[in-house]
Amino acid sequence: MKQTWFVIVANSQERVAPGTCYIAQDASPTMMRSNAARFSSFTDAQEFADENRIELNAQTYIDLIIQGRIRGDA
């Protein structure tokens, strides 16, 4: 059985730190995928975002990790 986790991804468009970052358990951004808060369900991730006032949109969204790889990563 494959292990799956949901994470909140935040794509930065800022010139200072462009690229993909993740939301950590303390709701702060982190560039390290290993420090990303992991949730066992989409609903859990969505509730975390709501509780921490994280707006989900085209740049900040919930994604799925399957066996340590983010869907779409090469």
PyMOL CGO cylinders between C-alpha atoms (Angstrom):
from pymol import cmd
from pymol.cgo import CYLINDER

trace = [
    CYLINDER, 0.00, 0.00, 0.00, 1.37, 3.40, -0.96, 0.3, 1, 1, 1, 1, 1, 1,
    CYLINDER, 1.37, 3.40, -0.96, 1.63, 6.03, 1.73, 0.3, 1, 1, 1, 1, 1, 1,
    CYLINDER, 1.63, 6.03, 1.73, -0.13, 9.25, 0.81, 0.3, 1, 1, 1, 1, 1, 1,
    CYLINDER, -0.13, 9.25, 0.81, -0.09, 12.66, 2.48, 0.3, 1, 1, 1, 1, 1, 1,
    CYLINDER, -0.09, 12.66, 2.48, -1.63, 16.00, 1.68, 0.3, 1, 1, 1, 1, 1, 1,
    CYLINDER, -1.63, 16.00, 1.68, 0.46, 19.18, 1.94, 0.3, 1, 1, 1, 1, 1, 1,
    CYLINDER, 0.46, 19.18, 1.94, -0.21, 22.86, 1.35, 0.3, 1, 1, 1, 1, 1, 1,
    CYLINDER, -0.21, 22.86, 1.35, 1.96, 24.24, -1.46, 0.3, 1, 1, 1, 1, 1, 1,
    CYLINDER, 1.96, 24.24, -1.46, 2.60, 27.96, -1.93, 0.3, 1, 1, 1, 1, 1, 1,
    CYLINDER, 2.60, 27.96, -1.93, 4.11, 29.10, -5.22, 0.3, 1, 1, 1, 1, 1, 1,
    CYLINDER, 4.11, 29.10, -5.22, 5.87, 32.42, -4.68, 0.3, 1, 1, 1, 1, 1, 1,
    CYLINDER, 5.87, 32.42, -4.68, 5.87, 35.00, -7.44, 0.3, 1, 1, 1, 1, 1, 1,
    CYLINDER, 5.87, 35.00, -7.44, 8.07, 37.38, -5.44, 0.3, 1, 1, 1, 1, 1, 1,
    CYLINDER, 8.07, 37.38, -5.44, 11.48, 38.38, -6.78, 0.3, 1, 1, 1, 1, 1, 1,
    CYLINDER, 11.48, 38.38, -6.78, 13.13, 37.84, -3.39, 0.3, 1, 1, 1, 1, 1, 1,
    CYLINDER, 13.13, 37.84, -3.39, 12.35, 34.12, -3.16, 0.3, 1, 1, 1, 1, 1, 1,
    CYLINDER, 12.35, 34.12, -3.16, 10.67, 32.80, -6.31, 0.3, 1, 1, 1, 1, 1, 1,
    CYLINDER, 10.67, 32.80, -6.31, 9.66, 29.16, -6.49, 0.3, 1, 1, 1, 1, 1, 1,
    CYLINDER, 9.66, 29.16, -6.49, 7.75, 26.57, -4.57, 0.3, 1, 1, 1, 1, 1, 1,
    CYLINDER, 7.75, 26.57, -4.57, 7.49, 26.53, -0.82, 0.3, 1, 1, 1, 1, 1, 1,
    CYLINDER, 7.49, 26.53, -0.82, 5.35, 24.55, 1.58, 0.3, 1, 1, 1, 1, 1, 1,
    CYLINDER, 5.35, 24.55, 1.58, 3.41, 25.38, 4.71, 0.3, 1, 1, 1, 1, 1, 1,
    CYLINDER, 3.41, 25.38, 4.71, 4.95, 24.01, 7.92, 0.3, 1, 1, 1, 1, 1, 1,
    CYLINDER, 4.95, 24.01, 7.92, 3.08, 22.76, 11.00, 0.3, 1, 1, 1, 1, 1, 1,
    CYLINDER, 3.08, 22.76, 11.00, 3.38, 26.22, 12.59, 0.3, 1, 1, 1, 1, 1, 1,
    CYLINDER, 3.38, 26.22, 12.59, 1.73, 27.72, 9.44, 0.3, 1, 1, 1, 1, 1, 1,
    CYLINDER, 1.73, 27.72, 9.44, 4.95, 29.41, 8.32, 0.3, 1, 1, 1, 1, 1, 1,
    CYLINDER, 4.95, 29.41, 8.32, 6.39, 28.97, 4.83, 0.3, 1, 1, 1, 1, 1, 1,
    CYLINDER, 6.39, 28.97, 4.83, 9.32, 26.59, 4.35, 0.3, 1, 1, 1, 1, 1, 1,
    CYLINDER, 9.32, 26.59, 4.35, 11.38, 25.82, 1.28, 0.3, 1, 1, 1, 1, 1, 1,
    CYLINDER, 11.38, 25.82, 1.28, 12.10, 22.32, 2.56, 0.3, 1, 1, 1, 1, 1, 1,
    CYLINDER, 12.10, 22.32, 2.56, 9.51, 19.74, 1.56, 0.3, 1, 1, 1, 1, 1, 1,
    CYLINDER, 9.51, 19.74, 1.56, 10.58, 17.57, 4.51, 0.3, 1, 1, 1, 1, 1, 1,
    CYLINDER, 10.58, 17.57, 4.51, 9.40, 20.34, 6.89, 0.3, 1, 1, 1, 1, 1, 1,
    CYLINDER, 9.40, 20.34, 6.89, 5.96, 20.60, 5.30, 0.3, 1, 1, 1, 1, 1, 1,
    CYLINDER, 5.96, 20.60, 5.30, 2.95, 19.89, 7.50, 0.3, 1, 1, 1, 1, 1, 1,
    CYLINDER, 2.95, 19.89, 7.50, 1.47, 16.58, 6.35, 0.3, 1, 1, 1, 1, 1, 1,
    CYLINDER, 1.47, 16.58, 6.35, -2.17, 15.63, 6.59, 0.3, 1, 1, 1, 1, 1, 1,
    CYLINDER, -2.17, 15.63, 6.59, -3.85, 12.26, 6.21, 0.3, 1, 1, 1, 1, 1, 1,
    CYLINDER, -3.85, 12.26, 6.21, -6.85, 13.72, 4.38, 0.3, 1, 1, 1, 1, 1, 1,
    CYLINDER, -6.85, 13.72, 4.38, -7.73, 16.63, 2.12, 0.3, 1, 1, 1, 1, 1, 1,
    CYLINDER, -7.73, 16.63, 2.12, -10.30, 17.73, 4.70, 0.3, 1, 1, 1, 1, 1, 1,
    CYLINDER, -10.30, 17.73, 4.70, -7.66, 17.86, 7.46, 0.3, 1, 1, 1, 1, 1, 1,
    CYLINDER, -7.66, 17.86, 7.46, -5.44, 20.06, 5.27, 0.3, 1, 1, 1, 1, 1, 1,
    CYLINDER, -5.44, 20.06, 5.27, -8.38, 22.31, 4.40, 0.3, 1, 1, 1, 1, 1, 1,
    CYLINDER, -8.38, 22.31, 4.40, -9.33, 22.69, 8.09, 0.3, 1, 1, 1, 1, 1, 1,
    CYLINDER, -9.33, 22.69, 8.09, -5.70, 23.57, 8.93, 0.3, 1, 1, 1, 1, 1, 1,
    CYLINDER, -5.70, 23.57, 8.93, -5.72, 26.23, 6.20, 0.3, 1, 1, 1, 1, 1, 1,
    CYLINDER, -5.72, 26.23, 6.20, -9.01, 27.66, 7.51, 0.3, 1, 1, 1, 1, 1, 1,
    CYLINDER, -9.01, 27.66, 7.51, -7.82, 27.69, 11.15, 0.3, 1, 1, 1, 1, 1, 1,
    CYLINDER, -7.82, 27.69, 11.15, -4.59, 29.47, 10.16, 0.3, 1, 1, 1, 1, 1, 1,
    CYLINDER, -4.59, 29.47, 10.16, -6.24, 31.89, 7.73, 0.3, 1, 1, 1, 1, 1, 1,
    CYLINDER, -6.24, 31.89, 7.73, -4.35, 30.48, 4.76, 0.3, 1, 1, 1, 1, 1, 1,
    CYLINDER, -4.35, 30.48, 4.76, -6.19, 31.46, 1.59, 0.3, 1, 1, 1, 1, 1, 1,
    CYLINDER, -6.19, 31.46, 1.59, -6.33, 28.60, -0.90, 0.3, 1, 1, 1, 1, 1, 1,
    CYLINDER, -6.33, 28.60, -0.90, -6.14, 29.82, -4.50, 0.3, 1, 1, 1, 1, 1, 1,
    CYLINDER, -6.14, 29.82, -4.50, -4.13, 29.29, -7.69, 0.3, 1, 1, 1, 1, 1, 1,
    CYLINDER, -4.13, 29.29, -7.69, -0.81, 30.03, -5.91, 0.3, 1, 1, 1, 1, 1, 1,
    CYLINDER, -0.81, 30.03, -5.91, -1.56, 28.34, -2.57, 0.3, 1, 1, 1, 1, 1, 1,
    CYLINDER, -1.56, 28.34, -2.57, -3.22, 24.96, -2.80, 0.3, 1, 1, 1, 1, 1, 1,
    CYLINDER, -3.22, 24.96, -2.80, -3.47, 21.48, -1.33, 0.3, 1, 1, 1, 1, 1, 1,
    CYLINDER, -3.47, 21.48, -1.33, -1.50, 18.81, -3.17, 0.3, 1, 1, 1, 1, 1, 1,
    CYLINDER, -1.50, 18.81, -3.17, -0.85, 15.12, -2.70, 0.3, 1, 1, 1, 1, 1, 1,
    CYLINDER, -0.85, 15.12, -2.70, 2.43, 13.36, -1.88, 0.3, 1, 1, 1, 1, 1, 1,
    CYLINDER, 2.43, 13.36, -1.88, 2.63, 9.70, -2.85, 0.3, 1, 1, 1, 1, 1, 1,
    CYLINDER, 2.63, 9.70, -2.85, 5.62, 7.83, -1.38, 0.3, 1, 1, 1, 1, 1, 1,
    CYLINDER, 5.62, 7.83, -1.38, 7.50, 11.09, -0.80, 0.3, 1, 1, 1, 1, 1, 1,
    CYLINDER, 7.50, 11.09, -0.80, 7.03, 12.62, -4.24, 0.3, 1, 1, 1, 1, 1, 1,
    CYLINDER, 7.03, 12.62, -4.24, 4.74, 15.53, -5.04, 0.3, 1, 1, 1, 1, 1, 1,
    CYLINDER, 4.74, 15.53, -5.04, 2.45, 14.73, -7.95, 0.3, 1, 1, 1, 1, 1, 1,
    CYLINDER, 2.45, 14.73, -7.95, 3.87, 16.35, -11.08, 0.3, 1, 1, 1, 1, 1, 1,
    CYLINDER, 3.87, 16.35, -11.08, 7.47, 16.58, -9.82, 0.3, 1, 1, 1, 1, 1, 1,
    CYLINDER, 7.47, 16.58, -9.82, 10.05, 15.19, -12.23, 0.3, 1, 1, 1, 1, 1, 1,
]
cmd.load_cgo(trace, "trace")
